[in-house]
Amino acid sequence: MRRIICTYLYLMSLLTIAVAQEKTIKLFPEGAPDEMVRLEEKTDREGNRVAGETVLRVTNVSDPTITIYEASEEVASGAAIIVCPGGGYNILAYDLEGDEVCLWLNELGITSVLLKYRVPRREGKEKHEAPLQDLQRTVSYLRTHAEELNIDPDRIGVMGFSAGAHLSVMASNSFDNRTYPLRKVDKASCRPDFCLLVYPAYLSGENFQLAPEIQVSAKTPPTMIIQTEDDKSFIDSGLFYYYALKEAGVPVWMHLYSKGGHGYGIRDTGALVNSWPDRAEDWFRELGVID
């Protein structure tokens, strides 16, 4: 019976994903900025498994899109969160840090928006330059279409994993500067109202400072950080950003776990850090994102 129930839930999840995929929207109908060559998008499930399951990896994205997962009317809070998968700005861990996260947010009554931003890194450009354009357009798009999407334009957040967390930080601190031709949709602000970072990467610079491209201010939105001590390459990213936010007077939560490593997404890998969604739910309630 348990196996039957699990199979049923799994199939229902696939059905939910399939329905959501029908709501995919091109961010730049006129063509993404500076994309002279259209890449052939590639997907694969090769490589390391997480919690015994494969990871869908997407790359060669030159036509960025968003896929909207609307919360059901019965539980919808009116809030929306843009989900930015990680992958070193070269690939996107599209299910591990994307679809699966969106379904969890829907359970909380949050409309989730999965961002398929441009990867891999573009030669001659900063690693985050093209993806930041994609995320800024996404925030503005949601605000412009808030009424038809049944969301509150003042409760639009971003969340990211690893490189996607770096992208979320850039959007949280670079909203006064856009590097692409503006359209009517871009008249709406691209500043996120809140930001959730899970094992953030690339935030630390030299001499216990943030990376130079990150300029924190009092306008930086409230933030929550999930980090583990054994995430050896990136633990300083979470610690340095936390300190910078506190110095700027920005409300911030940080949960630092001893073990868990990097790249667990929302799956159960047997580490205590896997309880982070419960902590995030507490934070959402404190902010008024959900009731």
MOCORGI-V843516 format. One line per field, one symbol per residue. burial: I if it has 9 or more other C-alpha atoms within 8 Angstrom, else O. A space follows every 50 residues. Layout:
BEGIN
burial->???
END
This chain:
BEGIN
burial->OOOOOOOOOOOOIOOOIOOIIOIIOIIOOOOIOOOOOOOOIOOOOOOOOI OOOIIIIIIIIIIIIIIIIIIOOOIIIIIIIIIIIIIOIIIIIIIIIIII IIIOIIIIIIIIIIIIIIIIIIOOOOOIOIIIIIIIIIIIIIIOOIOOOO IIOOIIIIIIIIIIIIIIIIIIIIIOOOOOOOOOIIOIIIIIIIIIIIII IIIIIOOOOIIOOIOIIOOIIIIIIIIIIIIOOIIIIIOIIIOIIIOIOI IIOIOOIOIIIOOIOIIOIOOOIIOOOOOIIOIIIOOOIIO
END
